[in-house]
Amino acid sequence: MTMTDPVADMLTRIRNAYAANHRRVDVPKSRFKTELARVLRENNYISDFKEFSEEGRPVLRLYLRYHNDLPVVRELQRVSSPGLRRYVKCRELPRVKNGLGVAIVSTPRGLMTDRDARRANLGGELVAVVW
């Protein structure tokens, strides 16, 4: 069986790992997922990530972040899906929890947060929201 939405799978694995109080989670690696992990790390939603190979397959290991034994990520949602892509212009970028969360946008200059996309005056595909 093939996976239709690998990004949604990655986000679900992260949510499940937080729910089970795991310190790390492994996901199959791709360039897009690596960029998504970079954005999550830059915004302090995960502490770090590492790329390695396991049984000949590339794996991305994410180290989850906790504060006072509570997960830093309260909600992690996929917005755009393969069946229904959500594209937004720069002016239409959502403010997540009044600026406390971030929207992750795939722009022509790569994956970035809604703040960075607004600063660069770019729109794109609304990938996910995190808070």
QUINORWO-V257569 format. One record per residue. N is the residue number from 0. RES is the residue in one small letter. SS is DSSP state (H for helix, E for strand, - for the rest). PSI is psi as a letter, one per 40 degrees, with the letter a starting at -180 (NA if undefined). OMEGA is omega as a letter, one per 30 degrees, with the letter a starting at -180 (none if undefined). Layout:
[[N & RES & SS & PSI & OMEGA] [N & RES & SS & PSI & OMEGA]]
This chain:
[[0 & m & - & h & a] [1 & t & - & i & l] [2 & m & - & h & a] [3 & t & - & d & a] [4 & d & - & g & a] [5 & p & H & d & a] [6 & v & H & d & l] [7 & a & H & d & l] [8 & d & H & d & l] [9 & m & H & d & a] [10 & l & H & d & l] [11 & t & H & d & l] [12 & r & H & d & l] [13 & i & H & d & l] [14 & r & H & d & a] [15 & n & H & d & l] [16 & a & H & d & l] [17 & y & H & d & a] [18 & a & H & d & a] [19 & a & - & e & l] [20 & n & - & f & l] [21 & h & - & i & l] [22 & r & - & d & a] [23 & r & E & i & l] [24 & v & E & i & l] [25 & d & E & h & l] [26 & v & E & i & l] [27 & p & E & h & a] [28 & k & - & i & l] [29 & s & - & i & a] [30 & r & H & d & a] [31 & f & H & d & a] [32 & k & H & d & l] [33 & t & H & d & l] [34 & e & H & d & l] [35 & l & H & d & l] [36 & a & H & d & l] [37 & r & H & d & l] [38 & v & H & d & l] [39 & l & H & d & l] [40 & r & H & d & a] [41 & e & H & d & a] [42 & n & - & e & l] [43 & n & - & f & l] [44 & y & - & d & l] [45 & i & E & i & a] [46 & s & E & d & l] [47 & d & E & i & l] [48 & f & E & i & a] [49 & k & E & i & l] [50 & e & E & h & l] [51 & f & E & i & a] [52 & s & E & h & l] [53 & e & E & h & a] [54 & e & - & f & l] [55 & g & - & e & l] [56 & r & E & h & l] [57 & p & E & h & a] [58 & v & E & i & l] [59 & l & E & h & l] [60 & r & E & h & a] [61 & l & E & h & l] [62 & y & E & h & a] [63 & l & E & i & a] [64 & r & - & h & l] [65 & y & E & i & l] [66 & h & E & h & a] [67 & n & - & f & a] [68 & d & - & e & l] [69 & l & E & i & l] [70 & p & E & i & l] [71 & v & - & d & l] [72 & v & - & h & l] [73 & r & - & d & l] [74 & e & - & i & a] [75 & l & E & h & a] [76 & q & E & h & l] [77 & r & E & h & a] [78 & v & - & d & a] [79 & s & - & h & l] [80 & s & - & i & a] [81 & p & - & d & a] [82 & g & - & d & a] [83 & l & - & g & l] [84 & r & - & h & l] [85 & r & - & h & l] [86 & y & E & h & l] [87 & v & E & i & l] [88 & k & - & i & a] [89 & c & H & d & a] [90 & r & H & e & a] [91 & e & H & e & a] [92 & l & - & h & a] [93 & p & - & i & l] [94 & r & - & h & a] [95 & v & H & h & l] [96 & k & H & f & l] [97 & n & H & f & l] [98 & g & H & e & l] [99 & l & - & d & l] [100 & g & - & a & l] [101 & v & E & i & l] [102 & a & E & h & l] [103 & i & E & h & a] [104 & v & E & h & l] [105 & s & E & h & a] [106 & t & E & i & l] [107 & p & - & e & l] [108 & r & - & e & l] [109 & g & E & a & a] [110 & l & E & h & l] [111 & m & E & i & l] [112 & t & E & i & l] [113 & d & H & d & l] [114 & r & H & d & l] [115 & d & H & d & a] [116 & a & H & d & l] [117 & r & H & d & a] [118 & r & H & d & a] [119 & a & - & e & a] [120 & n & - & f & a] [121 & l & - & i & l] [122 & g & - & a & l] [123 & g & E & a & a] [124 & e & E & h & l] [125 & l & E & h & a] [126 & v & E & d & a] [127 & a & E & i & l] [128 & v & E & i & a] [129 & v & E & h & l] [130 & w & - & NA & none]]
